[in-house]
């Protein structure tokens, strides 16, 4: 399992590579692929701009109702997607709930869920599979 965003999923580096991309975003009008609605934030959450408050509410209203083992089993071979660009998250410009999902699963299950990056070493390793 990895995390990423829609733009990366549609990039030349990863398109048609046999990866299982799954949206965890409530809204994405151009996405026709697989979705995992149990992890969708509510409409009210989508408009929140305070990361700490968002994570508190997301964990309470969404994640606390789910079995982390089942979620991981359902998505262990997937790249979960939302809208926010990785560079924008790392620069502090925005935050995303896909990383909250990853942290929750890491905390609950002791697994590692990294961001899918388009560096050459990672791409070469993926293409060897």
C-alpha positions in Angstrom: 0.0 0.0 0.0 1.2 3.5 -0.9 -0.3 7.0 -1.0 -0.4 9.4 -3.9 -2.6 12.0 -5.7 -4.6 12.0 -8.9 -2.1 13.9 -10.9 0.6 11.4 -10.2 -1.7 8.4 -11.0 -2.3 10.0 -14.4 1.4 10.8 -15.1 3.3 9.1 -17.8 5.7 7.5 -15.2 2.9 5.4 -13.7 0.1 5.3 -16.2 -0.5 1.8 -17.6 2.0 0.2 -15.1 -0.5 -2.2 -13.7 -0.9 -0.3 -10.4 -4.1 -0.5 -8.5 -5.1 3.1 -7.9 -8.0 3.7 -5.5 -9.6 7.0 -4.7 -10.3 7.9 -1.1 -11.6 11.4 -2.2 -15.3 12.1 -1.9 -15.3 14.1 -5.1 -13.3 13.8 -8.2 -15.4 14.3 -11.3 -12.6 13.1 -13.7 -11.9 9.9 -11.8 -13.6 6.8 -13.2 -11.5 4.2 -11.4 -12.0 2.3 -8.1 -13.1 4.1 -5.0 -13.1 3.3 -1.3 -16.1 5.2 0.1 -15.5 4.1 3.7 -12.5 6.5 3.8 -14.3 9.5 2.2 -14.3 12.6 4.4 -17.7 14.2 4.9 -18.6 17.3 3.0 -18.2 19.4 6.2 -14.6 18.1 6.6 -13.7 19.0 3.1 -14.1 22.7 3.9 -12.0 22.6 7.1 -8.7 24.3 6.8 -7.2 23.5 10.2 -5.2 20.3 9.9 -5.3 19.4 13.6 -9.0 19.9 13.9 -9.5 18.0 10.6 -7.5 15.0 11.8 -9.4 15.0 15.1 -12.7 15.0 13.4 -11.7 12.6 10.6 -10.4 10.1 13.2 -13.5 10.4 15.3 -16.1 10.3 12.5 -14.5 8.1 10.0 -11.5 6.0 11.1 -12.9 5.1 14.6 -15.8 3.3 12.9 -13.5 1.1 10.8 -11.5 -2.0 11.4 -7.9 -1.1 10.5 -7.0 -4.7 9.6 -9.9 -5.0 7.2 -9.1 -1.6 5.5 -5.4 -2.7 5.1 -6.4 -6.1 3.7 -8.8 -4.4 1.3 -6.1 -1.9 0.1 -2.7 -3.5 0.8 -2.0 -3.8 -3.0 -3.4 -0.3 -3.7 -2.1 3.2 -4.1 -4.7 5.4 -2.3 -5.4 8.7 -4.0 -6.7 12.1 -3.1 -6.2 15.6 -4.6 -3.3 17.3 -2.8 0.1 17.3 -4.5 2.9 15.8 -2.5 5.1 18.8 -2.8 2.3 21.1 -1.5 1.9 18.9 1.5 5.6 18.7 2.2 6.0 22.5 1.9 3.1 23.0 4.4 0.9 24.7 1.8 -1.8 22.1 2.4 -2.5 18.8 4.1 -4.3 15.6 3.1 -6.4 12.8 4.6 -4.5 10.1 2.7 -1.5 10.7 5.0 -3.9 10.6 8.0 -5.1 7.2 6.8 -1.5 6.0 6.4 -0.6 7.2 9.9 -3.6 5.5 11.4 -2.8 2.2 9.7 0.9 2.5 10.7 -0.1 3.2 14.3 -2.7 0.5 14.5 -0.9 -2.3 12.6 2.8 -1.4 12.6 3.0 -1.3 8.8 4.8 1.2 6.6 2.8 3.1 4.0 5.0 5.5 2.0 4.1 8.0 -0.7 4.5 6.8 -4.2 7.2 9.0 -5.8 8.3 9.2 -9.3 12.0 8.8 -8.7 13.9 6.6 -11.1 15.0 4.0 -8.5 11.4 3.4 -7.4 10.1 3.3 -10.9 12.8 0.7 -11.9 11.9 -1.5 -8.9 8.2 -1.3 -9.8 8.8 -2.2 -13.4 10.8 -5.3 -12.4 7.8 -6.8 -10.7 
